[in-house]
């Protein structure tokens, strides 16, 4: 495990990551280079979740030795919210981030392995 050094991913609810990531990047430096494609998108208001989604792909959280990638529904929500804006600036949703490649939480043998905003919000509500 390593401290997160990717500027876009600092200040999240987790601060440690592991490489290689889901896309096979072997260093955070390599991930930063690939993430630069998304700079204008994350600064837009298309989705509050796009930054968190991207960070969970490029700098995933590791909990008790298990990497928590985004769940398919979390990917779909981020994509749905930002796809029109991306099309307007002439870019497509990247092939390597196709939501069908992510696990669906209900299909996962261990639901905590993938991250979904709803799970996080449920945890917050239950703690209050």
MMTF fields as JSON, N, C-alpha, C and O atoms, coordinates in Angstrom:
{
  "mmtfVersion": "1.0.0",
  "mmtfProducer": "UNKNOWN",
  "numBonds": 511,
  "numAtoms": 512,
  "numGroups": 128,
  "numChains": 1,
  "numModels": 1,
  "chainsPerModel": [1],
  "groupsPerChain": [128],
  "chainIdList": ["A"],
  "bondAtomList": [4, 2, 8, 6, 12, 10, 16, 14, 20, 18, 24, 22, 28, 26, 32, 30, 36, 34, 40, 38, 44, 42, 48, 46, 52, 50, 56, 54, 60, 58, 64, 62, 68, 66, 72, 70, 76, 74, 80, 78, 84, 82, 88, 86, 92, 90, 96, 94, 100, 98, 104, 102, 108, 106, 112, 110, 116, 114, 120, 118, 124, 122, 128, 126, 132, 130, 136, 134, 140, 138, 144, 142, 148, 146, 152, 150, 156, 154, 160, 158, 164, 162, 168, 166, 172, 170, 176, 174, 180, 178, 184, 182, 188, 186, 192, 190, 196, 194, 200, 198, 204, 202, 208, 206, 212, 210, 216, 214, 220, 218, 224, 222, 228, 226, 232, 230, 236, 234, 240, 238, 244, 242, 248, 246, 252, 250, 256, 254, 260, 258, 264, 262, 268, 266, 272, 270, 276, 274, 280, 278, 284, 282, 288, 286, 292, 290, 296, 294, 300, 298, 304, 302, 308, 306, 312, 310, 316, 314, 320, 318, 324, 322, 328, 326, 332, 330, 336, 334, 340, 338, 344, 342, 348, 346, 352, 350, 356, 354, 360, 358, 364, 362, 368, 366, 372, 370, 376, 374, 380, 378, 384, 382, 388, 386, 392, 390, 396, 394, 400, 398, 404, 402, 408, 406, 412, 410, 416, 414, 420, 418, 424, 422, 428, 426, 432, 430, 436, 434, 440, 438, 444, 442, 448, 446, 452, 450, 456, 454, 460, 458, 464, 462, 468, 466, 472, 470, 476, 474, 480, 478, 484, 482, 488, 486, 492, 490, 496, 494, 500, 498, 504, 502, 508, 506],
  "bondOrderList": [1, 1, 1, 1, 1, 1, 1, 1, 1, 1, 1, 1, 1, 1, 1, 1, 1, 1, 1, 1, 1, 1, 1, 1, 1, 1, 1, 1, 1, 1, 1, 1, 1, 1, 1, 1, 1, 1, 1, 1, 1, 1, 1, 1, 1, 1, 1, 1, 1, 1, 1, 1, 1, 1, 1, 1, 1, 1, 1, 1, 1, 1, 1, 1, 1, 1, 1, 1, 1, 1, 1, 1, 1, 1, 1, 1, 1, 1, 1, 1, 1, 1, 1, 1, 1, 1, 1, 1, 1, 1, 1, 1, 1, 1, 1, 1, 1, 1, 1, 1, 1, 1, 1, 1, 1, 1, 1, 1, 1, 1, 1, 1, 1, 1, 1, 1, 1, 1, 1, 1, 1, 1, 1, 1, 1, 1, 1],
  "groupList": [{"groupName": "UNK", "atomNameList": ["N", "CA", "C", "O"], "elementList": ["N", "C", "C", "O"], "formalChargeList": [0, 0, 0, 0], "bondAtomList": [1, 0, 2, 1, 3, 2], "bondOrderList": [1, 1, 2], "singleLetterCode": "X", "chemCompType": "L-PEPTIDE LINKING"}],
  "groupTypeList": [0, 0, 0, 0, 0, 0, 0, 0, 0, 0, 0, 0, 0, 0, 0, 0, 0, 0, 0, 0, 0, 0, 0, 0, 0, 0, 0, 0, 0, 0, 0, 0, 0, 0, 0, 0, 0, 0, 0, 0, 0, 0, 0, 0, 0, 0, 0, 0, 0, 0, 0, 0, 0, 0, 0, 0, 0, 0, 0, 0, 0, 0, 0, 0, 0, 0, 0, 0, 0, 0, 0, 0, 0, 0, 0, 0, 0, 0, 0, 0, 0, 0, 0, 0, 0, 0, 0, 0, 0, 0, 0, 0, 0, 0, 0, 0, 0, 0, 0, 0, 0, 0, 0, 0, 0, 0, 0, 0, 0, 0, 0, 0, 0, 0, 0, 0, 0, 0, 0, 0, 0, 0, 0, 0, 0, 0, 0, 0],
  "groupIdList": [1, 2, 3, 4, 5, 6, 7, 8, 9, 10, 11, 12, 13, 14, 15, 16, 17, 18, 19, 20, 21, 22, 23, 24, 25, 26, 27, 28, 29, 30, 31, 32, 33, 34, 35, 36, 37, 38, 39, 40, 41, 42, 43, 44, 45, 46, 47, 48, 49, 50, 51, 52, 53, 54, 55, 56, 57, 58, 59, 60, 61, 62, 63, 64, 65, 66, 67, 68, 69, 70, 71, 72, 73, 74, 75, 76, 77, 78, 79, 80, 81, 82, 83, 84, 85, 86, 87, 88, 89, 90, 91, 92, 93, 94, 95, 96, 97, 98, 99, 100, 101, 102, 103, 104, 105, 106, 107, 108, 109, 110, 111, 112, 113, 114, 115, 116, 117, 118, 119, 120, 121, 122, 123, 124, 125, 126, 127, 128],
  "secStructList": [7, 3, 3, 7, 7, 7, 4, 4, 4, 6, 6, 1, 1, 7, 7, 3, 3, 7, 1, 1, 7, 6, 6, 7, 7, 7, 1, 2, 2, 2, 2, 2, 2, 2, 2, 4, 4, 4, 2, 2, 2, 2, 6, 1, 1, 1, 7, 1, 1, 2, 2, 2, 2, 2, 2, 2, 2, 2, 1, 7, 3, 3, 3, 6, 6, 3, 3, 3, 3, 3, 7, 2, 2, 2, 2, 2, 2, 2, 2, 2, 2, 2, 2, 2, 2, 2, 2, 2, 6, 6, 7, 7, 7, 7, 4, 4, 4, 7, 4, 4, 4, 1, 7, 7, 6, 6, 6, 7, 1, 1, 4, 4, 4, 3, 3, 7, 2, 2, 2, 2, 2, 2, 2, 2, 2, 2, 2, 7],
  "xCoordList": [0.851, 0.0, 0.894, 1.97, 0.403, 1.155, 0.235, -0.956, 0.769, -0.035, -0.416, 0.368, -1.6, -2.043, -1.277, -1.255, -0.647, 0.095, -0.563, -0.091, -1.624, -2.33, -3.117, -4.018, -2.802, -3.465, -4.993, -5.645, -5.571, -7.026, -7.635, -8.807, -6.861, -7.384, -7.015, -7.296, -6.402, -6.084, -7.297, -8.082, -7.44, -8.553, -9.825, -10.902, -9.719, -10.886, -11.063, -10.318, -12.038, -12.287, -11.247, -11.271, -10.343, -9.24, -7.964, -8.021, -6.82, -5.576, -4.463, -3.313, -4.797, -3.836, -4.355, -5.56, -3.448, -3.834, -2.837, -1.866, -3.092, -2.237, -2.069, -2.991, -0.904, -0.655, -0.209, 0.383, -0.47, -1.119, -2.612, -3.227, -3.177, -4.605, -5.368, -4.782, -6.662, -7.539, -7.131, -7.35, -6.543, -6.157, -4.721, -4.228, -4.055, -2.705, -1.595, -0.435, -1.926, -0.884, -0.041, -0.574, 1.259, 2.152, 2.694, 3.455, 2.312, 2.726, 1.659, 0.876, 1.647, 0.715, 1.084, 0.212, 2.36, 2.804, 2.169, 1.708, 2.148, 1.52, 0.018, -0.548, -0.622, -2.053, -2.343, -3.324, -1.507, -1.691, -1.671, -2.489, -0.742, -0.641, -1.929, -2.426, -2.467, -3.708, -4.907, -5.841, -4.894, -6.017, -6.085, -7.135, -5.006, -5.012, -6.106, -6.582, -6.5, -7.606, -8.88, -9.699, -9.048, -10.288, -10.269, -11.26, -9.185, -9.094, -10.274, -10.857, -10.638, -11.75, -13.078, -13.987, -13.195, -14.449, -14.645, -15.75, -13.586, -13.731, -13.947, -14.479, -13.546, -13.764, -15.14, -15.543, -15.854, -17.209, -18.172, -17.778, -19.413, -20.419, -21.293, -22.423, -20.777, -21.599, -21.978, -23.075, -21.098, -21.396, -20.497, -19.296, -21.087, -20.27, -19.476, -18.496, -19.902, -19.266, -18.133, -17.404, -17.956, -16.974, -15.553, -14.797, -15.188, -13.845, -13.649, -12.625, -14.628, -14.526, -14.487, -13.728, -15.295, -15.277, -13.89, -13.313, -13.364, -12.048, -10.955, -10.093, -10.992, -9.97, -10.081, -9.065, -11.282, -11.447, -11.007, -10.75, -10.916, -10.36, -8.841, -8.123, -8.353, -6.924, -6.095, -4.903, -6.707, -6.019, -6.973, -7.489, -7.208, -8.238, -7.908, -6.748, -8.972, -8.85, -8.599, -9.124, -7.813, -7.557, -7.955, -7.414, -8.905, -9.406, -9.163, -9.651, -8.42, -8.132, -7.637, -8.043, -6.763, -6.187, -7.063, -6.666, -8.243, -9.158, -9.265, -9.544, -9.044, -9.158, -10.632, -11.358, -11.073, -12.477, -12.572, -12.371, -12.88, -13.117, -14.554, -15.361, -14.892, -16.279, -17.213, -16.83, -18.419, -19.45, -19.957, -19.803, -20.55, -21.075, -22.083, -22.042, -22.975, -23.993, -23.364, -23.87, -22.277, -21.579, -20.977, -21.044, -20.388, -19.861, -20.982, -20.835, -22.097, -23.218, -23.75, -24.081, -23.836, -24.317, -23.363, -23.802, -22.064, -21.073, -21.099, -21.057, -21.168, -21.195, -22.451, -22.379, -23.593, -24.867, -24.848, -25.331, -24.291, -24.277, -23.334, -23.581, -22.265, -21.237, -21.174, -20.49, -21.869, -21.73, -22.152, -21.47, -23.252, -23.686, -22.646, -22.321, -22.128, -21.115, -19.867, -19.265, -19.481, -18.315, -18.557, -17.677, -19.736, -20.075, -20.032, -19.601, -20.48, -20.477, -19.071, -18.881, -18.089, -16.712, -15.936, -14.728, -16.651, -16.057, -15.246, -14.363, -15.533, -14.838, -15.853, -16.994, -15.425, -16.28, -15.848, -14.716, -16.774, -16.443, -15.376, -15.57, -14.264, -13.157, -13.54, -14.242, -13.066, -13.356, -12.9, -13.584, -11.753, -11.236, -12.074, -11.867, -13.021, -13.897, -15.331, -16.261, -15.519, -16.863, -17.455, -16.845, -18.631, -19.251, -19.507, -19.538, -19.687, -19.935, -18.74, -18.882, -17.575, -16.397, -16.315, -15.459, -17.198, -17.203, -18.222, -19.227, -17.96, -18.872, -20.123, -20.08, -21.221, -22.449, -22.497, -22.25, -22.815, -22.75, -23.628, -23.256, -24.787, -25.676, -25.136, -25.547, -24.214, -23.627, -22.343, -21.85, -21.816, -20.528, -20.693, -21.613, -19.812, -19.829, -19.585, -20.14, -18.747, -18.442, -18.82, -18.005, -20.029, -20.502, -19.59, -19.581, -18.83, -17.979, -16.779, -16.061, -16.544, -15.377, -15.551, -14.564, -16.758, -16.931, -17.579, -18.31, -17.301, -17.778, -18.942, -18.894, -19.981, -21.131, -21.475, -21.476, -21.763, -22.103, -23.247, -23.24, -24.229, -25.365, -24.911, -25.428, -23.945, -23.442, -22.802, -23.029, -22.007, -21.325, -22.345, -22.223, -23.35, -24.369, -25.159, -25.489, -25.468, -26.187, -25.385, -25.935, -24.085, -23.239, -23.262, -23.299, -23.242, -23.269, -24.591, -24.615, -25.685, -27.006, -27.141, -27.685, -26.66, -26.775, -25.961, -26.325, -24.874, -24.011, -24.559, -24.154, -25.463, -25.96, -26.943, -27.468],
  "yCoordList": [-1.178, 0.0, 1.236, 1.26, 2.261, 3.508, 4.694, 4.625, 5.783, 7.003, 7.5, 7.38, 8.047, 8.58, 9.856, 10.784, 9.9, 11.087, 11.756, 12.798, 11.187, 11.75, 12.968, 12.824, 14.166, 15.376, 15.296, 15.696, 14.791, 14.71, 13.811, 13.967, 12.886, 11.89, 12.159, 11.334, 13.277, 13.598, 14.233, 14.925, 13.992, 14.555, 13.729, 14.224, 12.482, 11.602, 10.944, 11.237, 10.063, 9.382, 8.306, 7.705, 8.055, 7.118, 7.767, 8.624, 7.366, 8.02, 7.039, 7.441, 5.767, 4.738, 4.012, 3.805, 3.63, 2.899, 1.778, 1.609, 1.03, -0.097, -0.136, 0.204, -0.547, -0.738, -2.18, -2.768, -2.759, -2.122, -1.919, -2.618, -0.944, -0.684, -1.559, -2.399, -1.352, -2.147, -2.089, -3.044, -0.977, -0.794, -1.234, -1.097, -1.761, -2.276, -1.259, -1.569, -0.041, 0.959, 0.517, 0.163, 0.539, 0.03, 1.108, 0.806, 2.352, 3.435, 4.524, 4.635, 5.319, 6.442, 7.48, 8.167, 7.595, 8.534, 8.168, 9.046, 6.892, 6.434, 6.726, 7.141, 6.512, 6.788, 8.277, 8.63, 9.153, 10.603, 10.981, 11.781, 10.408, 10.7, 10.326, 11.092, 9.16, 8.707, 9.524, 9.747, 9.967, 10.726, 12.149, 12.784, 12.662, 14.042, 14.255, 15.375, 13.195, 13.238, 13.776, 14.406, 13.532, 13.856, 15.201, 15.551, 15.967, 17.21, 18.143, 18.635, 18.396, 19.316, 18.726, 19.462, 17.42, 16.77, 16.85, 17.129, 16.609, 16.636, 18.047, 18.221, 19.057, 20.437, 20.947, 22.039, 20.167, 20.557, 20.154, 19.565, 20.478, 20.127, 18.967, 18.811, 18.158, 17.075, 16.059, 15.503, 15.806, 14.817, 15.033, 15.267, 14.952, 15.025, 13.735, 13.7, 12.677, 11.378, 11.096, 10.124, 11.907, 11.558, 11.497, 10.586, 12.432, 12.424, 11.176, 10.5, 10.875, 9.705, 8.42, 7.503, 8.353, 7.177, 6.991, 5.906, 8.052, 7.96, 7.572, 6.75, 8.155, 7.83, 6.385, 5.736, 5.88, 4.486, 3.516, 2.345, 3.989, 3.165, 3.303, 2.303, 4.541, 4.802, 4.693, 4.392, 4.932, 4.822, 4.148, 4.795, 2.849, 2.161, 2.062, 2.01, 2.038, 1.829, 0.34, -0.519, 0.06, -1.321, -1.448, -0.75, -2.341, -2.531, -3.985, -4.906, -4.18, -5.524, -6.455, -7.614, -5.935, -6.74, -6.927, -7.616, -6.328, -6.425, -5.062, -4.056, -5.036, -3.795, -3.535, -4.435, -2.302, -1.93, -1.062, 0.151, -1.7, -0.984, -0.478, -0.936, 0.452, 0.917, -0.21, -1.072, -0.193, -1.119, -0.637, 0.533, -1.53, -1.203, -0.051, 0.85, -0.071, 0.984, 2.348, 3.369, 2.376, 3.637, 4.177, 5.377, 3.288, 3.663, 4.196, 5.238, 3.477, 3.882, 5.254, 6.057, 5.53, 6.84, 7.954, 9.001, 7.737, 8.748, 8.959, 10.096, 7.881, 7.977, 8.695, 9.593, 8.305, 8.918, 10.427, 11.21, 10.821, 12.234, 13.061, 14.248, 12.457, 13.222, 12.978, 13.71, 11.972, 11.597, 12.709, 12.937, 13.404, 14.493, 15.604, 16.107, 15.982, 17.03, 16.595, 17.397, 15.336, 14.826, 14.858, 15.259, 14.44, 14.472, 15.898, 16.124, 16.858, 18.261, 18.803, 19.707, 18.258, 18.725, 17.777, 17.92, 16.817, 15.953, 14.778, 14.29, 14.314, 13.134, 12.058, 12.355, 10.836, 9.698, 9.103, 9.285, 8.391, 7.656, 6.626, 5.861, 6.591, 5.698, 4.217, 3.754, 3.504, 2.073, 1.308, 0.389, 1.685, 0.96, 1.17, 0.491, 2.112, 2.357, 1.901, 2.387, 0.984, 0.496, -0.118, -0.978, 0.331, -0.072, -1.574, -2.132, -2.223, -3.67, -4.451, -5.619, -3.828, -4.525, -4.485, -5.143, -3.718, -3.626, -4.595, -4.91, -5.062, -5.98, -5.244, -4.063, -5.953, -5.408, -5.892, -7.065, -4.988, -5.346, -6.538, -7.344, -6.672, -7.789, -9.111, -10.178, -9.05, -10.264, -10.65, -11.768, -9.738, -9.977, -10.945, -10.806, -11.908, -12.85, -12.112, -12.467, -11.08, -10.258, -8.818, -8.094, -8.378, -7.053, -5.899, -4.881, -6.021, -4.903, -4.718, -3.725, -5.659, -5.545, -4.432, -3.801, -4.169, -3.04, -1.88, -2.076, -0.676, 0.545, 1.132, 1.27, 1.473, 2.155, 3.312, 3.156, 4.457, 5.639, 5.327, 5.803, 4.538, 4.213, 3.485, 3.744, 2.573, 1.858, 2.829, 2.752, 3.736, 4.711, 5.593, 5.844, 6.062, 6.911, 6.131, 6.681, 4.87, 4.054, 3.921, 4.001, 3.718, 3.6, 4.884, 4.839, 6.018, 7.304, 7.476, 7.897, 7.154, 7.312, 6.413, 6.841, 5.188, 4.26, 4.702, 4.39, 5.417, 5.839, 7.052, 7.312, 7.791, 9.029, 8.74, 9.666],
  "zCoordList": [0.0, 0.0, 0.0, 0.597, -0.695, -0.821, -0.563, -0.866, -0.008, 0.111, -1.287, -2.229, -1.413, -2.705, -3.008, -2.199, -4.181, -4.618, -5.822, -6.277, -6.335, -7.49, -7.017, -6.19, -7.519, -7.023, -7.052, -6.087, -8.132, -8.249, -7.171, -6.829, -6.643, -5.71, -4.252, -3.383, -3.984, -2.601, -1.939, -2.587, -0.648, 0.097, 0.019, 0.351, -0.413, -0.447, 0.914, 1.849, 1.027, 2.296, 2.592, 3.666, 1.661, 1.874, 1.35, 0.468, 1.886, 1.467, 1.107, 0.927, 1.001, 0.615, -0.621, -0.765, -1.506, -2.706, -2.958, -2.22, -3.993, -4.344, -5.856, -6.598, -6.305, -7.734, -7.943, -7.037, -9.092, -10.24, -9.993, -9.188, -10.706, -10.596, -11.59, -12.273, -11.658, -12.518, -13.988, -14.733, -14.402, -15.799, -16.075, -17.195, -15.054, -15.233, -15.072, -15.341, -14.634, -14.408, -13.216, -12.165, -13.386, -12.352, -11.42, -10.5, -11.649, -10.756, -10.777, -11.721, -9.719, -9.683, -10.736, -11.267, -11.036, -12.07, -13.419, -14.148, -13.74, -14.981, -14.958, -15.969, -13.816, -13.688, -13.881, -14.536, -13.32, -13.476, -14.95, -15.404, -15.686, -17.119, -17.839, -18.664, -17.53, -18.173, -17.703, -18.473, -16.461, -15.909, -16.445, -16.349, -17.003, -17.497, -18.542, -18.725, -19.218, -20.177, -19.528, -20.197, -18.236, -17.536, -16.818, -16.176, -16.898, -16.133, -16.361, -15.396, -17.606, -17.868, -17.418, -17.034, -17.462, -17.067, -15.561, -15.095, -14.797, -13.342, -12.819, -11.722, -13.582, -13.16, -13.561, -13.161, -14.343, -14.738, -13.627, -12.62, -13.831, -12.834, -13.311, -12.848, -14.229, -14.772, -13.702, -13.748, -12.744, -11.711, -10.509, -10.647, -9.342, -8.131, -7.954, -7.209, -8.639, -8.471, -9.447, -9.254, -10.486, -11.514, -10.946, -11.283, -10.108, -9.509, -8.651, -8.754, -7.812, -6.946, -7.771, -7.457, -8.816, -9.691, -10.307, -10.239, -10.903, -11.554, -10.563, -10.873, -9.392, -8.394, -7.939, -7.688, -7.831, -7.42, -8.51, -8.227, -9.754, -10.833, -10.867, -10.872, -10.89, -11.084, -9.803, -9.864, -8.656, -7.361, -6.379, -5.468, -6.563, -5.779, -4.295, -3.885, -3.517, -2.081, -1.825, -2.532, -0.833, -0.43, 1.036, 1.893, 1.322, 2.68, 3.08, 2.426, 4.138, 4.648, 3.545, 3.464, 2.708, 1.642, 0.416, -0.523, 0.405, -0.735, -1.419, -0.768, -2.723, -3.491, -3.766, -4.188, -3.526, -3.757, -5.003, -4.948, -6.124, -7.373, -7.371, -6.562, -8.254, -8.326, -8.768, -9.56, -8.257, -8.728, -10.088, -10.438, -10.831, -12.154, -12.09, -12.928, -11.116, -11.037, -10.747, -11.211, -9.991, -9.721, -11.017, -11.284, -11.825, -13.138, -14.027, -14.666, -14.062, -14.92, -14.536, -15.409, -13.239, -12.788, -13.204, -13.681, -13.027, -13.417, -14.928, -15.398, -15.677, -17.141, -17.614, -18.452, -17.082, -17.478, -17.221, -18.039, -16.09, -15.723, -16.597, -16.813, -17.099, -17.819, -19.319, -20.033, -19.802, -21.211, -22.171, -23.169, -21.898, -22.786, -22.84, -23.916, -21.681, -21.636, -22.402, -23.116, -22.255, -22.974, -24.483, -25.245, -24.91, -26.338, -26.879, -28.009, -26.071, -26.492, -26.723, -27.536, -26.017, -26.231, -27.151, -27.336, -27.715, -28.733, -28.233, -28.937, -27.021, -26.512, -26.132, -25.778, -26.212, -25.872, -24.542, -24.095, -23.923, -22.708, -23.081, -24.025, -22.366, -22.748, -22.718, -21.819, -23.708, -23.81, -22.565, -22.116, -22.012, -20.85, -19.589, -18.584, -19.644, -18.496, -18.764, -18.121, -19.695, -19.976, -18.712, -18.076, -18.367, -17.104, -17.018, -15.921, -18.141, -18.126, -17.58, -17.216, -17.52, -17.0, -15.473, -14.883, -14.832, -13.375, -12.788, -13.425, -11.576, -10.895, -10.448, -10.103, -10.461, -9.884, -8.445, -8.167, -7.536, -6.123, -5.78, -4.928, -6.422, -6.104, -6.645, -6.19, -7.615, -8.182, -7.477, -7.63, -6.719, -6.079, -4.911, -4.105, -4.827, -3.716, -2.404, -1.364, -2.47, -1.303, -1.626, -2.198, -1.278, -1.688, -1.309, -2.001, -0.243, 0.172, -0.75, -0.629, -1.676, -2.548, -3.57, -3.946, -4.03, -4.946, -4.203, -3.233, -4.672, -4.018, -4.788, -6.01, -4.058, -4.629, -3.712, -2.491, -4.277, -3.469, -2.51, -1.375, -2.944, -2.08, -0.824, 0.262, -0.961, 0.209, 1.181, 2.389, 0.656, 1.496, 2.208, 3.407, 1.47, 2.073, 3.117, 4.168, 2.854, 3.824, 5.106, 6.204, 4.962, 6.142, 6.955, 8.185, 6.288, 6.986, 7.718, 8.874, 7.051, 7.655, 8.88, 9.898, 8.8, 9.916, 11.121, 12.256, 10.901, 11.998, 12.738, 13.871, 12.127, 12.725, 13.821, 14.44]
}
